[in-house]
Amino acid sequence: QVRLVDFGGGLVQAGGSLRLSCAVSGFSFSSYAWYRQAPGKERELVAFIFSVGGTTQYADSVKGRFTISRDNGKNTIYLQMNSLKPEDTAVYYCRVVRGATVSWGQGTQVTVSS
């Protein structure tokens, strides 16, 4: 059974940084991603990384500020968030895909104050 535990959120001032982590149990995932959901809005893709090749993709709103990465040895994915803005405030979720199965973390709150 796949389990994801995401953590690292918190309260930060605009312009600050946070690093989110997602510990993943299990192997052979085809892709890893971070999503976020702000109050009253739909969940949206923030960053994505393919297992093979390590190709990454980012939402336009975070390009140049956020970086997704993966530590195979620790089976953990990260989201480094720099130059945070109030509009980045949301619950952030990690997600992995293996075959037809999609698994989600429980979410971690990120709040950016102006």
Secondary structure, DSSP 8 states (H G I E B T S, - for coil): --EEEEE--EEEETT--EEEEEEEES---SEEEEEEE-TTS--EEEEEEETTTT-EEE-TTTTTTEEEEEETTTTEEEEEE-S--GGG-EEEEEEEEETTEEEE---EEEEEE-
